[in-house]
Amino acid sequence: MRTPVLAVVPAALLLLLLGACQVAQVPEEPSRPDRIVMGYYRTSNRATLDHTGIEYRYLTHIAHAFAWPDASGNLVVPDGLLYPALNAAARAAGVKMVLSLGGWGNCAGFPGMSATPANRDRFVGQLLAFCEANAYDGVDIDWEFVTGDAEKAQFTLFIEALAAAFHARTPPLLVTMAAPSNNYYGRWIDFERLAGAFDLIGFMTYDYHGEWSDHSGHNAPLYAWGGDDCGSLDGTFFYARSRQVPLDKLLVGVPFFGRSFDCGGLGLPFTASAGWSYRDIAALPAGDWPRTWDGEARVPYLRRTDGTMIIGYDDPSSVGLKCQYVKDKGSAGVIIWELGADRRSGTSELLEVIGRSFGVD
């Protein structure tokens, strides 16, 4: 090894050089989340949150909801979905845009589309052309829900064809999924076979209780509570790992909404249940709706003082705990339903908690 030769620089010249270096310093890039943060966005909510109000620095991906297939394998794009300014703003901020397909109430065409090679090829071809023409970085599949052995086989073939086409592009386009939270519908998804086809798999770890359940309960508990067997984020996480979903692809859901029940407490019969945005829940008067923290489930709920209603939801404390859970488990990150539902006084309160939990200054 040669010994370097040290040059002697006059002091005045050295100070001049250092001053020039200081002037030429390049500003640091803004910090980004160190986990995946995928927020779902519906153009129909544009009046509440348009592209200029989204806090992109806390996000890595936006799932633009929803388009869907018809039974013949044609891509259906509803009027008003396209939002070029959103795609452009996200791209400028370094946020990936994926087109989300399906969603609750929009899935009737999936079985027919996936039933034959011709229909699958038609849909994949139209979808690929649409994404490339409209500045999308991939697609998110939200088929609610694959049911039965025949649909399981069709879904597998569809995803494999989709991944082959999208991953062959330069750069590759993403293929992600919104997955059910337990084995009731999860048994019809061949996670073991499809783990390589998906870039990310987001589990919908919310809606554990609602109008479909026979008792009231938390919307999205972190842990099981009080002997309740309807599920929790922790239970879904271990289910996903048992189905061989890789940690670097596994996302868990954080809801920016809660659910009410017209009864006096948790675990009770009820007659009506409804969804509430975090924005509306946070606006309720504390004197009429005192907050209770469930130390077992690690989430809060509100109980109206007259004993006629409770609301299970997530707040900054519970969202922070869920983000810590993701970090402790080494999981890939979170999905959010939905952007804008936490917007209060010009700030996305829950999204900011997620961003800061994952390293954004």
C-alpha positions as CSV (number, residue, x, y, z in Angstrom):
1,M,0.0,0.0,0.0
2,R,1.4,3.4,-1.0
3,T,1.6,6.2,1.6
4,P,-0.6,9.1,0.5
5,V,1.2,12.5,0.0
6,L,-0.3,15.2,2.1
7,A,-0.4,18.7,0.5
8,V,-0.1,21.8,2.6
9,V,-2.9,24.3,1.8
10,P,-2.5,27.9,2.9
11,A,-4.9,28.8,5.7
12,A,-6.6,31.6,3.7
13,L,-7.2,29.3,0.8
14,L,-8.5,26.6,3.1
15,L,-11.1,28.9,4.6
16,L,-12.2,30.0,1.1
17,L,-12.6,26.3,0.0
18,L,-14.6,25.4,3.1
19,G,-16.9,28.4,2.6
20,A,-17.5,27.3,-1.0
21,C,-18.3,23.8,0.2
22,Q,-20.8,25.2,2.6
23,V,-22.6,27.2,0.0
24,A,-22.7,24.2,-2.3
25,Q,-24.2,21.8,0.3
26,V,-27.2,19.8,-1.1
27,P,-30.2,19.8,1.2
28,E,-31.0,16.4,2.7
29,E,-33.8,14.4,1.2
30,P,-36.9,14.3,3.3
31,S,-37.2,11.2,5.4
32,R,-39.4,8.4,4.2
33,P,-41.2,5.5,6.1
34,D,-38.9,2.6,6.7
35,R,-41.9,0.2,6.3
36,I,-44.5,-0.1,3.6
37,V,-47.5,2.3,4.2
38,M,-50.2,1.7,1.6
39,G,-53.2,3.9,1.9
40,Y,-56.5,3.3,0.0
41,Y,-57.9,6.3,-1.7
42,R,-61.3,6.7,-3.3
43,T,-61.8,9.5,-5.9
44,S,-65.4,9.7,-4.7
45,N,-63.9,11.3,-1.5
46,R,-62.1,14.0,-3.4
47,A,-64.3,16.7,-1.9
48,T,-63.0,15.7,1.6
49,L,-59.4,15.1,0.6
50,D,-58.0,16.1,-2.8
51,H,-54.5,15.4,-4.1
52,T,-53.2,18.6,-2.7
53,G,-54.1,17.6,0.9
54,I,-52.5,14.1,1.0
55,E,-49.5,13.9,3.2
56,Y,-47.3,11.9,0.8
57,R,-44.3,11.9,3.0
58,Y,-46.0,9.4,5.3
59,L,-46.9,7.0,2.5
60,T,-45.0,4.6,0.2
61,H,-48.0,3.4,-1.9
62,I,-51.5,4.6,-2.7
63,A,-54.1,2.0,-3.8
64,H,-56.6,3.8,-6.0
65,A,-60.1,2.3,-5.5
66,F,-61.9,0.9,-7.4
67,A,-62.1,-0.6,-10.9
68,W,-63.2,-4.2,-11.6
69,P,-63.7,-6.9,-14.2
70,D,-66.9,-7.9,-15.9
71,A,-67.7,-11.6,-16.3
72,S,-66.2,-11.6,-19.9
73,G,-62.9,-10.3,-18.8
74,N,-63.3,-6.6,-19.7
75,L,-61.9,-3.9,-17.4
76,V,-64.6,-1.7,-16.0
77,V,-63.4,1.8,-15.1
78,P,-66.3,3.8,-13.5
79,D,-66.9,7.4,-14.5
80,G,-64.9,9.8,-12.3
81,L,-62.3,7.3,-11.2
82,L,-59.3,8.6,-13.2
83,Y,-57.5,11.4,-11.4
84,P,-54.4,12.3,-13.3
85,A,-53.3,15.0,-10.9
86,L,-53.2,12.4,-8.1
87,N,-51.0,10.0,-10.1
88,A,-48.7,12.9,-11.0
89,A,-48.5,14.2,-7.5
90,A,-47.8,10.8,-6.0
91,R,-45.1,10.0,-8.6
92,A,-43.4,13.4,-7.9
93,A,-43.4,12.5,-4.2
94,G,-41.9,9.1,-4.8
95,V,-45.1,7.2,-3.9
96,K,-46.2,4.2,-5.9
97,M,-49.7,4.2,-7.4
98,V,-51.5,0.9,-7.8
99,L,-55.0,0.5,-9.2
100,S,-57.2,-1.4,-6.8
101,L,-59.7,-3.9,-8.3
102,G,-62.9,-5.1,-6.7
103,G,-63.8,-4.0,-3.3
104,W,-67.0,-4.8,-1.4
105,G,-69.9,-4.9,-3.8
106,N,-67.8,-4.8,-7.0
107,C,-66.7,-8.4,-7.3
108,A,-69.5,-10.1,-9.2
109,G,-67.4,-10.2,-12.4
110,F,-64.3,-12.0,-10.9
111,P,-65.6,-15.6,-11.2
112,G,-66.5,-15.3,-14.9
113,M,-63.3,-13.3,-15.7
114,S,-61.1,-16.0,-14.1
115,A,-63.0,-19.0,-15.4
116,T,-61.4,-19.4,-18.9
117,P,-57.9,-18.7,-20.3
118,A,-59.4,-16.4,-22.9
119,N,-61.2,-14.3,-20.3
120,R,-58.1,-14.1,-18.1
121,D,-55.9,-13.1,-21.0
122,R,-58.3,-10.5,-22.1
123,F,-58.5,-8.9,-18.6
124,V,-54.7,-9.1,-18.0
125,G,-54.1,-7.5,-21.4
126,Q,-56.6,-4.6,-20.9
127,L,-55.3,-4.1,-17.3
128,L,-51.7,-3.9,-18.4
129,A,-52.5,-1.4,-21.2
130,F,-54.6,0.7,-18.8
131,C,-51.9,0.9,-16.1
132,E,-49.2,1.8,-18.6
133,A,-51.3,4.5,-20.3
134,N,-52.4,6.1,-17.0
135,A,-49.2,6.1,-14.9
136,Y,-50.0,3.3,-12.5
137,D,-47.2,1.2,-10.9
138,G,-49.2,-1.9,-10.6
139,V,-52.5,-3.4,-9.4
140,D,-54.1,-4.5,-6.1
141,I,-56.5,-7.4,-6.1
142,D,-59.5,-7.0,-3.7
143,W,-61.8,-9.9,-4.6
144,E,-64.2,-10.1,-1.7
145,F,-64.3,-13.1,-1.5
146,V,-62.9,-16.1,-3.3
147,T,-65.3,-19.0,-2.4
148,G,-65.1,-22.7,-3.1
149,D,-62.7,-25.1,-4.8
150,A,-63.5,-24.0,-8.4
151,E,-62.9,-20.3,-7.6
152,K,-59.8,-21.1,-5.7
153,A,-58.3,-22.8,-8.8
154,Q,-59.4,-20.0,-11.1
155,F,-58.0,-17.3,-8.7
156,T,-54.6,-19.1,-8.7
157,L,-54.4,-19.3,-12.5
158,F,-55.5,-15.6,-12.8
159,I,-52.9,-14.4,-10.3
160,E,-50.1,-16.4,-12.0
161,A,-51.0,-15.0,-15.4
162,L,-51.3,-11.5,-14.0
163,A,-47.9,-11.7,-12.2
164,A,-46.2,-13.2,-15.3
165,A,-47.3,-10.3,-17.5
166,F,-46.8,-7.5,-14.9
167,H,-43.4,-8.7,-13.7
168,A,-42.1,-9.0,-17.2
169,R,-42.3,-5.2,-17.8
170,T,-39.3,-2.9,-17.4
171,P,-39.5,-1.8,-14.6
172,P,-41.7,-4.6,-13.2
173,L,-45.2,-3.6,-12.3
174,L,-46.5,-4.5,-8.8
175,V,-49.1,-7.2,-8.0
176,T,-50.6,-6.8,-4.5
177,M,-53.6,-8.2,-2.7
178,A,-56.1,-7.3,0.0
179,A,-56.5,-10.6,1.9
180,P,-59.2,-11.9,4.3
181,S,-58.3,-11.9,7.9
182,N,-58.9,-15.5,8.8
183,N,-59.4,-19.0,7.4
184,Y,-63.1,-18.7,6.7
185,Y,-62.3,-17.2,3.3
186,G,-58.6,-17.6,3.5
187,R,-58.9,-21.3,2.9
188,W,-59.8,-20.5,-0.7
189,I,-56.5,-18.6,-1.3
190,D,-53.5,-20.7,-2.1
191,F,-51.0,-18.5,-0.2
192,E,-48.3,-21.1,-0.3
193,R,-48.3,-21.4,-4.0
194,L,-48.9,-17.7,-4.7
195,A,-46.4,-16.2,-2.3
196,G,-43.9,-15.6,-5.1
197,A,-46.5,-14.1,-7.5
198,F,-47.5,-11.3,-5.1
199,D,-45.2,-8.4,-4.2
200,L,-47.3,-7.5,-1.1
201,I,-50.2,-9.1,0.7
202,G,-52.2,-6.9,2.9
203,F,-54.5,-8.6,5.5
204,M,-57.7,-6.7,6.3
205,T,-57.3,-6.8,10.1
206,Y,-60.5,-5.0,10.9
207,D,-64.2,-5.6,10.8
208,Y,-63.9,-8.4,13.3
209,H,-67.3,-7.3,14.6
210,G,-70.1,-5.6,12.9
211,E,-73.7,-6.1,11.7
212,W,-72.7,-9.7,10.7
213,S,-71.7,-10.8,14.2
214,D,-74.0,-12.0,17.0
215,H,-72.5,-9.8,19.6
216,S,-70.8,-6.4,20.0
217,G,-67.1,-6.1,20.1
218,H,-63.9,-4.2,19.0
219,N,-63.6,-3.4,15.3
220,A,-59.9,-4.1,15.2
221,P,-58.3,-5.4,18.4
222,L,-54.6,-5.9,18.5
223,Y,-54.9,-8.9,20.7
224,A,-57.7,-11.3,21.6
225,W,-59.8,-10.2,24.6
226,G,-62.2,-11.6,27.1
227,G,-62.5,-15.0,25.6
228,D,-63.8,-13.6,22.3
229,D,-63.0,-15.8,19.3
230,C,-63.8,-13.4,16.5
231,G,-60.2,-12.6,15.8
232,S,-57.5,-10.0,16.3
233,L,-54.6,-8.5,14.4
234,D,-52.2,-10.8,16.4
235,G,-54.3,-13.9,15.5
236,T,-54.4,-12.9,11.8
237,F,-50.6,-12.3,11.8
238,F,-50.0,-15.8,13.0
239,Y,-52.5,-17.2,10.6
240,A,-50.6,-15.5,7.7
241,R,-47.3,-16.8,8.9
242,S,-48.8,-20.3,9.2
243,R,-49.8,-20.0,5.5
244,Q,-46.2,-19.2,4.6
245,V,-46.7,-15.5,3.7
246,P,-43.2,-14.1,3.9
247,L,-42.5,-11.3,6.4
248,D,-41.2,-9.0,3.7
249,K,-44.5,-9.1,1.9
250,L,-46.9,-9.2,4.9
251,L,-48.9,-6.1,5.6
252,V,-51.5,-5.7,8.4
253,G,-54.5,-3.4,8.3
254,V,-55.0,-0.2,10.3
255,P,-58.6,1.2,10.1
256,F,-59.3,4.9,10.1
257,F,-62.9,4.0,11.1
258,G,-64.8,2.3,13.9
259,R,-68.1,0.5,14.4
260,S,-71.0,1.3,16.7
261,F,-73.4,-1.1,18.4
262,D,-76.7,-0.1,20.0
263,C,-76.0,-1.8,23.3
264,G,-74.4,-1.0,26.6
265,G,-71.0,-2.8,26.4
266,L,-68.7,-5.3,24.7
267,G,-69.8,-8.8,24.0
268,L,-73.5,-8.1,24.2
269,P,-76.4,-8.7,21.7
270,F,-77.4,-5.7,19.6
271,T,-79.9,-4.8,16.9
272,A,-78.0,-2.2,14.8
273,S,-74.4,-1.5,13.9
274,A,-72.9,1.2,11.7
275,G,-69.5,2.4,10.5
276,W,-68.0,5.7,11.6
277,S,-65.0,7.6,10.3
278,Y,-62.3,8.4,12.9
279,R,-63.0,12.1,12.0
280,D,-66.6,11.8,13.2
281,I,-65.7,9.7,16.2
282,A,-63.1,12.2,17.4
283,A,-65.6,15.0,17.1
284,L,-68.0,13.4,19.6
285,P,-68.3,15.4,22.9
286,A,-66.1,13.7,25.5
287,G,-68.7,14.5,28.3
288,D,-71.3,12.3,26.5
289,W,-68.9,9.7,25.2
290,P,-66.2,8.8,27.7
291,R,-63.3,6.8,26.4
292,T,-62.3,3.4,27.9
293,W,-59.0,1.7,27.2
294,D,-59.1,-2.1,26.9
295,G,-55.8,-3.2,28.2
296,E,-56.2,-6.7,26.9
297,A,-57.3,-5.8,23.4
298,R,-55.0,-2.7,23.3
299,V,-57.7,-0.5,21.7
300,P,-60.1,2.0,23.0
301,Y,-63.9,2.2,22.8
302,L,-66.5,4.9,23.6
303,R,-69.7,4.3,25.6
304,R,-72.4,6.8,25.5
305,T,-73.3,7.9,29.1
306,D,-77.0,6.9,28.7
307,G,-75.8,3.3,28.0
308,T,-77.5,3.0,24.6
309,M,-74.4,2.8,22.3
310,I,-70.7,1.9,22.2
311,I,-68.2,2.5,19.4
312,G,-65.1,0.4,18.9
313,Y,-62.3,2.2,17.0
314,D,-58.6,3.1,16.8
315,D,-57.0,6.3,18.0
316,P,-53.4,7.5,18.0
317,S,-52.5,5.3,21.0
318,S,-53.7,2.1,19.5
319,V,-52.3,2.9,16.0
320,G,-48.9,3.5,17.6
321,L,-49.1,0.1,19.3
322,K,-49.9,-1.6,16.0
323,C,-47.0,0.1,14.3
324,Q,-44.7,-1.1,17.1
325,Y,-46.1,-4.6,16.6
326,V,-45.2,-4.5,13.0
327,K,-41.6,-3.4,13.8
328,D,-41.3,-6.0,16.6
329,K,-42.4,-8.8,14.3
330,G,-40.3,-7.7,11.4
331,S,-43.3,-7.4,9.1
332,A,-43.3,-5.4,5.9
333,G,-45.8,-2.7,7.0
334,V,-49.4,-1.6,6.9
335,I,-52.5,-1.0,4.7
336,I,-54.9,1.7,5.6
337,W,-58.6,1.9,4.9
338,E,-59.0,4.7,4.1
339,L,-57.1,8.0,3.5
340,G,-58.9,11.1,4.5
341,A,-61.1,9.5,7.2
342,D,-58.7,10.8,9.9
343,R,-58.5,14.3,8.5
344,R,-59.2,17.0,11.1
345,S,-58.3,20.6,11.1
346,G,-56.1,20.2,8.1
347,T,-54.1,17.3,9.5
348,S,-54.2,13.5,8.9
349,E,-54.0,12.6,12.6
350,L,-53.6,8.8,12.4
351,L,-51.5,8.8,9.2
352,E,-49.0,11.1,11.0
353,V,-48.7,8.6,13.8
354,I,-48.0,5.9,11.3
355,G,-45.4,7.9,9.5
356,R,-43.6,9.0,12.6
357,S,-43.7,5.5,14.0
358,F,-41.9,4.3,10.8
359,G,-39.2,6.9,10.9
360,V,-40.5,10.0,9.3
361,D,-39.2,13.2,11.0
